[in-house]
Amino acid sequence: MKYKNQILATMQHPEYVPLRLSELREAMDLPPSQEKTLRRDVEEMLAKGYLARIKKNRYIIPQDANLVTGEILFRQSGQALLIKDSHLAQDGQETVQIASEDTWVALHKDRVLVRYSEGPRRQRRFNRQKKDRAKDEAPWGRVIRILERHRTEITGTLQKSHHFYYVVPDDPRIIQDIYVPDPGQADLSPSPQTGDKVLVQLHEWKQRHINPEGKILKVLGKSNEPGAELSALLHKFDLREEFPAAVQKQVKALPETVDKSSLRGRLDLRQTRIFTIDPDDSKDFDDALSYEKLADGKIRVGIHIADVSAYVRPGTALDKDARRRGNSTYLVGKVIPMLPFALSNGLCSLVEGEDRLTKSVFVTFDQKGKALDHQFHQSVIRSHKRLTYKQALAFLREDDPRAAIKVPLPGAHQTGATGRPLKDLSPKELSALQKDIRGLWSIGSRLRRERMKNGSLDLDMAEVNIYVDEKGWADRIEQDFSDESHQLVEEFMLLANETVGREFRRAQIPSIFRVHPEPVEEKLVELRDYLAVQGIKVGDLTKRPEVTKALRLIREHANSYTLRIAFLRSLQQARYRAHPEGHYGLNLKNYLHFTSPIRRYADLIVHRCFENFLAKTTGQKPGQNVSRPPRLPSQGDLEGAAEHISRTEQNSTEAEREHVKIKLLEFFERETTKKKKTEFNAVITDLRNHGMFVELTVSQAFGLVHVSTMQDDLYHLDGNGTSLVGRRRKRKFQIGDEITVITERVDRFKRQIDFRLADQVPSSKRSRKSRGRKK
């Protein structure tokens, strides 16, 4: 923006009054020929919230008119919260509360212009004398303009009333139904039917008291069926399975296997025993490990990363599309890849038994596991074995290597490759694999202890893996713990990332770094107060020793999962930056992402910078018939890419979480149809007059056990609100208690699950004789 600073300086002058565009140009002493450029800058500043347009097309800095811009986030109740644009949150207040009646025609995640007010109307009516508000309470506001719609296409379920058709949005934070014309008149095939999942184009919505209207664009399938739900999710988050024709054409021109010409100048590691360790359901494999004992007693560990940059060259159609996507998105049973299948699951994936181009980081350790030096190479490998975490864990925990054979392989529909069954390996091969894995863990465990000792935070949490059957239905749920097999891989990936980042900085190689900013102090104070209510007493959380103490106490707490979520929410989000600004969680200074170029564009950029680094420091060339490494990106290019891929990463994270919620609802909805109900272990997380909120131990699903289903007694909260107590039998339920529940009801639209205590069957199935009997 050419005139941004001059525009702001003009409007910040004490004698400035709101001016039209031509008047502003004159006030800035610009010639008429510059009005077009000025208009472009003003429109961009309006879009970003630096300016506001008021009556008669006059312009002003929002704060001067008691206005603020930002993103509006709705709750299911209809109330909303405005997240101020970053440059407007300098006063420490990042949010503005908005009552449901003051949201006007805004929809979830729209960019809006808000005027500050005294509070919601009903509150003002009953509290007219209450002028002062607590300093730490977010101010109230009222939406007066929609600056930008977050989306104009919405997915939902087609329904019909007596006189008209309407669509119920999938997102429960969009509380208005959308009126649509008779779908029978639409020129669509197949014709939309009641109960179908559809895509709707919103018309302009101007009046809050009238529901928004729209037009059905597409039928996605029957609502609640896996295919329809997936299609709706992809539309919602603008995730595309298909690749442009130019990309497909470029991929077809690539070889199906690694050709000999691409091996020139690379370190040949095809005879070295190298293996991958990944989850059961991995679709692509972009990192592998090797363990070698050297003649002098030292140990050399190799971290080998798929060389995507050998095939995805800067400026090509393939590169541009990968940048637009930013990263792969890992949904339940489905991957939306950053790269086409031929690359992500084929030519770049380190599948077992195939030659693959890699970039290798070698770290040499002494016999006590202390790192001595490192080397970098362009290389070629052939993975000896594809292992799952469960198989690697069996090699670590069981002395007999044959125990790993008993670990079941994932289904072919769940993974990109299963590799040879372990039973097909000779005893010598099994023994060698076990020695390598145990050798790696002896070093990895030391690295982990040192990392934690140096202040790295243990933020690992058990992950929920939902597996689908061949038709896509949620079939089973498993909890995946960060055991030794996960930690082994994690430590060497962290080591490679930090080693490359540190050497880049020494060699003054520009790149993209992974940054985790320090937490905001106010958030840490709020967390400390919350932990105190839960019985966890800690000191100043701006001090790292107190943070590690808090995490240790949280791990030991009965309500550990909920408290860990609260802890994570008190931290800032990690993001990408063009400078090494440090990583708070890992307590590392030069951290970047180098180890996953198949699924992250950031790593692909780092690999291109790595080629420049090798050429500068060792004279190694990139190979693949390329005489010199790609041009180093400018600082501006890096900053733009970092901002873009931070946004795409956040979008993918939201999509992944959303799909997990959908699949959990699907799984428990199927549970309600079973004659013999599955019993689930759960922990009570909160108590209310109307029942107990619970979290299931394995799936981490949340739900309510309503008091109306607790038919053995009449339950009520005690005076302190800490226990739900039966009036007659005095049976007591408290936060942190472990109980067993069965699924009672699932509401897909509200995204709610209700449970029932497993020891209390429905009254319709109990005889009169048993109803009054004590248990």
N, C-alpha and C positions, 0 to 999 in steps of 0.2 A: 504494500500500500504506500504509494508515493507521498501522499499528503497526511498520513495518519497523525504524526506528531504535531504538525501545524494545525490540523483540525482540532485536536484535543487542547492545544495551547490557546487557540482562539476561544473555545467554549469555556475554558477554565478562567478566563479573564473576569475580574470582579464586575465589569460593566456589561458582560454579555447577556443578551436576551435572545430567546429562541428565534432563529432565522430560517427562511426558505433557502433552497439550494443556491439560487442566483444571488441572494443577499449574502449568503455565507462566502461565496466566491469573491464578492466585492470586499467583504470584511477582511478576507485573507489577501487582498490585493493581487488577485490572479487574473490574467487576461481571459476573455470569453472563450478562447481556443482551448483552455484547460478545464472547461466545465464538464466535458464528457469524462475526463480522467477523474475529476473530483467526484462526479456522480458515482462512478464505479467504486471509488474508495469508500464513500459514504454508505453505499449499499452493502459492501463487505463488512464495514464496521457495525452496521445495523444487525447483520446476520450473526456476528460474533458477540453482540451485546455491549459493544463499546458506546453505541449511541442509541437513542430512542427517537421515534417519530411521534410527535404529538399533533394536536388539532391544526388544521390548515397547512399540513405538510411542512411543519417546522421541526427543527432538529435540536436535540439537547442531550447532555450527558445524563444517563438515567438517574443517578443519585441526586442530581439537582432538582428533579421533579418527584422525588420520593418513589422512584421506580427501580426495579431490579430485573435482570434477565437470567434465565437458566433453564434447566431441564426439570419438568414436573414428573414426579413419581407418585402414582396412586396406590392407595390401599384398597382392599376389597370393600371396606365400609363406605368408600366414596371420598373420604378425606385424602389429602395429598400433601406432599412435601416438595418444595422447590429446592433443587440443588443449584446454588448460585454459580454463574460462570466464574472460572478460577480467578480472573482479575478483579472480581467484585467481592471476593471473600477475604480481603485483607484486614477487615475489622475483627476477624476471628469467628464471625458468625457465617457458617457455610450454608445454612438452610433457612427457609421461610415456611411456616405452617400455613396451610390453606384449607379452610373448611369446605365441606362438600358443596354447599350452596354458592361458594365463591370461585368454583373452578371453571365457570362459564362453559365453553364448548371444547375445553382441552381434553386430550386423551393421553393415556400413559406414555411417558417419555417424549412428549412434544417439547419443543423449545418455545417458551412463552415470555411475555412481558407482564410483570406483576407490580401492582401498587401496594405499598405498605398500608396496613389498616390497624385498628385497635384490637382486632380479634374477630372471631366468628360472630355473626349477627346475634345469634341467640345468647352468646356469652355477653355481648355488649348490652343486650336488653336487661339482663339480670345483674350486671355488674357495672352499672353506669358510674358509680363512685370510685371504682377501682382503676386509678390512673396508672399507678406504678406497677411494673412487671418485674419479675426476677431477672437479674442480669444474664443468668445463664440459660434462660428460656428462649427458644427460637421465636422471633417475631412472627406476626401474622400478616397475610397479604391476600390480595384479590387479583385474579387473572383478568387482564383487560385486553390482551391481544395474543393471537397465536402467531409466532414468528416463523415456525417451521413444523410441519407435521412429521412425526417420527416415521410414520408409515401411512400410506393411503390404501393399502390392500390388507385385509384382515381375514383370517380363517375362523370358521365357526360351524355350528350345526344348524341346518335348515329346519325350521319349525313352522307350524301353521296354527293360527287361531281361527275363530269363526269367520272372520272377514278378511284377513290379510296374512301374508307370509312374512316371516322375520328370521334373522340369523342370530343365534346366541354365540357371542365371541368365545373363542377358546380361552383367551386370557381373562381370568376372573377380575382383573383390575380394570377392565373395560366393562362398566356396569350397565351400559345402555345396549339394548337389543337394536339390531340394525334392520330397518324395514326394507324389503325388496319386492319388486314386481312379481306377479304370478310366474313361477319358473316354467310353467307349461308353455308360456309365450316366448321363452328365451330360445334363441337359436343355438342350443348346445346339445352335444351328443356325448354321453348319454344325458337324457333330460334329468335335471335335479329332482330328487324325491325327498319327502320329509324324512329326516334322520340322516341325510347325507352330510358328509363333511365337505364344505364348499369354500371357495376363495371369492371374496367380495371386494369390489372396487368402491371405495367410499365416495359419495358426492360431497359437495361443499356443505358443511354444517354450520349454520349461523345462529340458531335459536335453541337455547338450552332446554326449554320446556317441551320441545318437539324432538322425538327420537331421530338420530341420524338415518339417512337413507343411502342405499347403495345398489349395485348391480352385480349379480352373480357372474363371475368370469369363468369358473371352472369347477367341475365336480372332482373331488379328490378321492372319493370312495365312501364306504359306510362309516359313520362316526364310531370311534372306539376300536376299529380294526387296525392292526399294526401298520399296514401300508398307508392308510388314510392319515393316521396320526403322524407318521414319519413325513409324509408329503406336506402336511400343514406346518410342521416344525421347520422344514427346509424353507418354505415360503416366508415364515415369520422372521427367520434370521438371515434370509438372503444367502442361503447355502446352496451351491449348485453342484449336482452330481456330474452333469455333462461338461465336456471341455469344448472350447471353440474349434471350429473347423481348421483354423490355421495351426492350432496346437496339435490336433490329431494328425495333420499332415506332417508336421515336424517329427512327431513321435514315430510315425511309420517309416521315416527315413533312417531311424536309428537301428543299429544292429540288435539282434535278439540276444546275443551273447557277447562277452568281452572279446574283441578282436586283438590279434597279436600286435598290431601297429600301436595300440594304446599302451602297451607295456614298456615301451622304450623309456629308459631313465628312471623307472620305478624299482624300488626294493622288492624283490620277489620273496614273498613269505608263504607261498603255496604249500611248502613242505612243513611249515611250522604248525604245531597243534593249536588251532584257534577255534573258539566256540562262542556261541551267543547264549545269553540267559535272558528270557523274556516271560511275560505273563502267558497263560494258556491261550488267551484269545488275541494275541498279537497278530496283526495283519502284515506289518512290515518290520524289517530288522535292520537297524542302522548303526548298531554298535556291537563290537566283539572284543574278546579278551584273550590274551596269551600269557603264559607263565613259563619262564625259562631259568634254569640254574646255570650260571656261567662257570667257566673253568676255575676262576679265582674264588669261588664260593659265593659270589654276589648273585643277586636275583634281578632279572630284567622282566618287567611287566609291560606288555603292549596293550594299548587302547586303540583299537582300529575302527575308524568311522567311515561310513559309506561316502564315497567321493561323488556327490551329486553335481558338483561344479564342473566335473569333466563332461557332463552331458547337457547341463542347463547353462548356456552361455549368456552373458549380459545382453540385453536389448532384443533378444529373440521373442517370438510369440509365446514360447514355453515359459520364458523368464517373466514376461509381463503378466501372464495369467497367474503364475505362482506368487508374484508380489501382490497382485490384487487379492488373492485368497489369504495370503499371510501365514497360514498354517493349516495343518489338517485338523479336522474336527472329529473327535472320537465319541460317537453316540453308542447307545446300547446295541450291540450286535451289528453295528454299521459304522463304516468310516467314510467321511467325505474328505478325500485326500487332497493335499496341496498339489501333488503331481499325478499325472495319469497312471493308471494301473500298470502299464508296461514298464514304468520306471519305479513307482513306489513299491510294487510287489514283485517286480521282475529285475530289470537290469541294475538297479541301484540297491535292492534289498539283499542283505548278506545271508541269503538262504544257504542251507547246507549243501556241500558238494559242488558248488559252482564258483568259477573264477569271478572275483569282484574287485573293482578299483576302490582303493581306500586312502585315507590320510591317517597316518599312524603317529601316536605319541608314545615314545618309550621312556620309562622311568626306571633307573637302576637303584636298587636298594642294597644296603648291607645285610648281613645275616640277622641283625636285630630289627630289621624293618624300617630303618632310617633312610630317607631318600638322599641319594648322593648326586646324581646328575640326570639329565634328560636329553633326548634327541627327537627330531621331527623328520618324517619322511613321507614322500609320495610313495604309495605301495600297491601291491596286488596280493590278495589273500584267497584262500579257499576254506570256508568254514568247515571244520571237522564234524561239528555236532550242533544241532539246534536243541537247546535245553529249556525246559520250563523252570520257573522258580521252585516249584514243588520237587522236581527232580534234583535240582542243585541242592536243595535243603536236605534231601535224603542222603546225598553224598556227604554232606557236612555232618549230619547227626548220626548216621548209621555206619558202623565200622565195616560192615560187609557191603562192598559196592553194588552187589547184586540186588540189594534192597531197593535201589532206585528203579529197577525194572518193574516193580509192582505198582509204581505210581502211574495212574491211568493217563493216557494221552487225551488231549482235547479233541472234540469232534472236528471232522474236516470242514464243516460249515462254519466253525467258530474261529478259525485261524487261517493265516496266509500260507503256512506250511507246518507240518508236524515233524518232518525229518524222519530218519530211520528209527524204528522202535529200538529201545535200549537192549532188548533181548537179542537183537541181531549183531550187537557188538561182541567182540571176543573178550574173555576175562582180562587180557592184557590191556585192551582199550579202555574197559571200564575202570580198571585200577589206575591207569594213567590220568583219566579224567578226574577221578576222585582226588589224586595227589595234587593236580593243578588247582582244583577248586579249593581244597583245604589250604594250599600254599597261598593262594590269593587272599583267602579270608584271614590268614595269620597276619598278613600285611594290612588288609583293609580294616580289620578290627582295631589295629594300632592307630591307623589314620583317623578312625572315628573317635577313639578315646582322646587323641590329641586335639581333634577339632572341637570336641565338646569342652575340653579343658581350656581351650583358647577363647571360649565364649560363644561358640556356635549354638544356636537354639535347636532343641529337639522338638520339631514341629510335626513329626510323623504322626499320622492318624490311620487307624484301620480304615481301609477303603471297602466300599460295597461293590461287589461285582454281580451284575444281573446277567444271567445267561438266557438266551432265547432258543426255542426249538427251531426246526427247519422251516416252519411257516412264519417265524418272526414273533411268536407269542412269548412273553416273559415266562420262563419255565422253572428256574431255580435261582436262589440268591445265596451267595457265599461272601464271607468276610475275608478280606485279604489283609493280613497283618504285615507290618514292616519287619520281617524276620531277618536272619543272617543272610539269606540268599538275596533279598532286596538290598540290604545294606552293603553287601559286597559290591554289587554293581554300582550303587549310588556313590560310594566312596571313590571309585576309580573314574567315574564320569566327572565328579566334582574336581578331582585332581587334574584331569585333562583340561577342563574348562579354566580353572584358575592358572594353571601353568601356561597355557596359550595366552590368556589375558595379560599375565605379568610380562611375558616376553614381548608381546605387542607394545606394551607401554615403554619397555626399555628401548625397543628399536624405533619408537615413535611411529608405529603403524596405526593409522586411524581405523576405527572399527565401530561396531555396535556392541554395547555392553549391557548386561543384565543388572539393573539397579533396583535396590529395595531401600527406599528412604527411611530415615529415622522416624519413629512414631510421633504423632502430635502429643505434646505433654498433657493437654486436657483429656485426651482419650485414655491415657494411662492412669490419670487420676480417677476417671469414671470407672475404669476396670478395677482399680484397687478397692474402691468403695463397694463395687459389686461383689468382689471376692470376699470382702469382710463380712458381707451379709450371709455368704455361703459358709462362713466359718474359717476362711483362709486369711490369715494375717500376714501381710508383707509390708516392706518399707517402700522407699522411693523407687518406683518402677522405671525411672530414667537411668538408674544404675543397673548395669547388666547382671551383676551377681543376684540382685533381688528378682530380676526377670527369670533367671534360671531356677531360683528357689520357688517362685510362683508356679512355674511349669512342673516342677517335681511334686509340689503339693496338689496340683490339679490332677496329675496322673494317679495319685493315691486316693482321690475323692470319689465318693459314690456316684456323683453326678458329673463324672469326668468329661464325657463327650460334650455335653452342653457347655461346660466351662471352657473347654478348649476352643469351641466355636466362638464364644465370647472373647477369648484371648485373641484369636485370629482376626476378629472384626475390629479390634482395637489397633491393629497394625495397618500401615498403608499398603496399597497394592504394589507389587513388584511390576516393573515396566522396563521398556528398552530406552536407552539413551545413547547419544553419540560420544559420551564421555564416561570414564570409569568413576562413578560417584559413590561406589561402595554398595555392599549388600548387607543390610542390617541383620537379617535372619541368620545368614551364614557367617557373618562377621569377617567377610573377605573384601579386599580393596579393589581387586582387578578382575572381578568375575564376569564371564561372558558365556554365551551358549555356543558350543562347538560340536556337540555330540549327537545332534538329531537333525541333520539337514534334509532328511526325507520329509519330515513333518513340520519344520519351522524355517521360514524364510530368513530369519535372523541368523541361523547357523550357516545358511547358504552364503550370506554376505560375509560372514566370518571366514568361511573357507576360501572365498576369493581373496580376502585380505591375507589369509594364510599363505596363499601362493606367492603373493608379493613379498611376504616376510621371508619365505624360503629362498626366493630369488635374490633378495637383498643380503641375507645373512649366510647362505650356504651355496648359492649358485644353482640350486635345484630348479628345474623347469617343470611346468605343469604337465607335459606329455600330451597324449591324445592329438598328435600332429599340430599342436599349438606352440609357436616359437617363443611366446612370451606370455606372462600372466596377464589377466584382465586389468584394465586401468583402475587404479585405486579410486574409490568414490570420493567426491568432495565432502567437506563437512556439512554443507547444505543438503546434499543428497542423503547423507547418513541420518541427519536430524529428521528429514521428511520421512524416510523409511522407518525410523524408530517410532515416530508418532503413529504412523499408519499401522504397523504390525502390532503395536500395543493395543490399538482399537480392535483389530481383527481377533487378537487373542482373547480380549474381554468378551467379544461377541460369541466366540466359540465356547468359552467357559459357561456363559449363560445358556447357550443351546444345550450343552452337555448336561447341565444341572436340570434343565427343563425336561429333557428326555428321560433322565433317571426318575423324575417325579411321575411322568406319564407311565413309565414301565412299572413303577411301584404300585400305582393305582390299578394298573392292568393285572398285576400279579395278585393283589389282594381281592380284586373284584372276582377273579376266577376262584379264589378261596371260598367266597360266599356261596358258590354253586356246589361245593363238595358236600357229599352226605356225611363223610367223616371229616370233621374240621381239624386242620393242623393247629397244634398248640405252639405258641411262640413265647419265648422268654422276653420279659420287658422290665423296664425300670420306671418308677413313678418320677416324673420331672416337675410336676406342678399340681396344685390342688385348688379346686373351686367348689362353690356350693353345688354346681350341677354335675360334678364328676372329677375324674382324675385324668390328667394328661400323661401319656406314657410314651416311652421311646423303646422300640424293639431292639434287642441286643445285637442281632445279626444284621438285619436290613437297615437299622437306624431310621426306620420309618416312624413318624409321629402320628399320634391319634388320641382319641378320647374314649374313656370308659365312662359312659353316662350313668348317673345314679339310678336312672329308671331301669337299667339292666341289672342292677345289684338287688336282686329280689329276696335275698335271705334276711334283709333287715331294712330299717329306715336310717339312711346315713346323712350326717350333717357335719359341717366343719366345727371344730372345737373353738373355744374362745380366742385362741392365738392364731387360728387359721393355719396351723401346722399339721393337723391330722384330720382325716375323714373318719368319723367314728359311728359305728352302729348303735342305735339307741337301746336296743334290747340285749344284744349279745356282746356289745362293747368291742366288737372286732375293729381293729384300728389299721389305717393305711397312712403312711407317711412318705414324704419326698425321699427318694433314694431306695425305697423298698423294692425288692425284686418280686414280680408276680408273673403268672402265666395267663395268657389271653388267647382268645380265638377271634377271628374276624366277624364283625357283626354287620357292617354296612359300608358301602363305598359310594361317595358322591363325586362323580367325575367333574361336574361343572364347578363345584365349590372346592374341589381337590381336597376332600376331607375323608379320613378313614375313621370309623368307629369300631371299637373293640368291646369285647365282653369278657369278664373273668371266666377262665376255663372251668372253674369248679361250680359255675352257676349256669345250668342249662335253661333255655327259654321256658317260661311258665306253661306254654301250651303243651310241652312235652313232659311235664311233671304231673304225677298223680296227686289227687287231693290228699292222700295219705302222707305223701312225702313233703307237702308244702310247709307244714308246721314243725317238721322234725329237725332237731339240731344235728349238725354235722360234726 
